[in-house]
Amino acid sequence: MEKIGSSMKRKATARQHKAEVMIAGEQLRLRLHDSKLIKDRRYHLRTYPNCFVAQELIDWLISHKEAPDRATAVRLMQHLMEHDIVHQVCDKCSVFKDAKLLYRFRKDDGTFPFNSEVKVFIRGQRLYEQLISGRSSVLQVREELGVAYQRSFPGCQMIDWLLQNGEAESRRQGLELCRALLEHGIIQHVSLKHHFFDGALLYQFCINFRRRRRLAELLTESDGDAENFTDSPFTLRKNLPQGNSNFLSVQPTKEIRVMSAVRRGSWPSQQNSPGGYLPPVPLCSASLAKCNPKSVLRRRVTCRELLSPGGPFIKRVLTVVGDAVGWGFVVRGSSPCYIQAVDPGGPAAAAGVKVRQFVYQVNGLCVLHLDYRAVTKLVMTGPRTVVLEMMEPLD
């Protein structure tokens, strides 16, 4: 349980860092607009609206003491580029350069990626502003187990507030929203011991959205290892409480480490659980193993071979409905991804997913040229029911 709790804490920290980057980026965008640094600019007989010159921005960051030198300023802007906050107007280069090049905030040209994570973040920020500016009685100094917590709120009162203000149509919808906010590091239990419940447990906002961020803070905590915590939601099961046996397509190597895995799950009869911190909507089992087996593929297959007419592959459309533990398969590889392992008693096996199948589409989106991390994110941010189009070898 300690390793699972540690992994969840690191994952929450990584998500909070992403939130800090988004807030700092938005604050910088508004300041640059106020300073008239962002404006329409003409280059090679073409006008680019709402953009800035990289060199001018670097000068501005140094003069406003946001960065001590040009190298640090470039690193800061590169950090914002990697988080899809800014980009070059022509998208020809993914590196921020201290030159007379035009860049733009994605929020200014409508290219900001509003995925499910961003939508939850924006919703949380809006709720925070409403609660703070409205002087709501929901946020008060309250005690839990003899410890006083500033601006805390019971879970049941927060759901009442959501219903009264039209933010949720039912208590169940309010509960799902609060669990999503907790999962994305926007709220938390005051002592980090519990998931969100519609009861008397106390919670707080983890993020002060109104605090002025200094850009230099973004480089103090790196989220470069965040991918390690979402390596794959289809981690092999081990010692499940229902008694399901492990599944392995091949013998694992000696390198086996226990870690938490992101699973989509339900929460029946969990409110009275005295255990430690429980992750929201995606559910972790008590003991999960991540293995590093060799590839099950008999030979390397390219995307071109899969797409070639008359090839030795057939397409199959499979619908996998995830259960409380997950989807029950492991995906690996890069361009194309393939099925490494399948739980014989899981949803994937029941739907017809097999080892060595190649993933062609996920919910109607072609993923043939993506790696398994991108496919993982696509599945995790989608509905519980996943429609997979697979390419299966004839032999």
Disulfide bonds with the S-S distance in Angstrom:
none
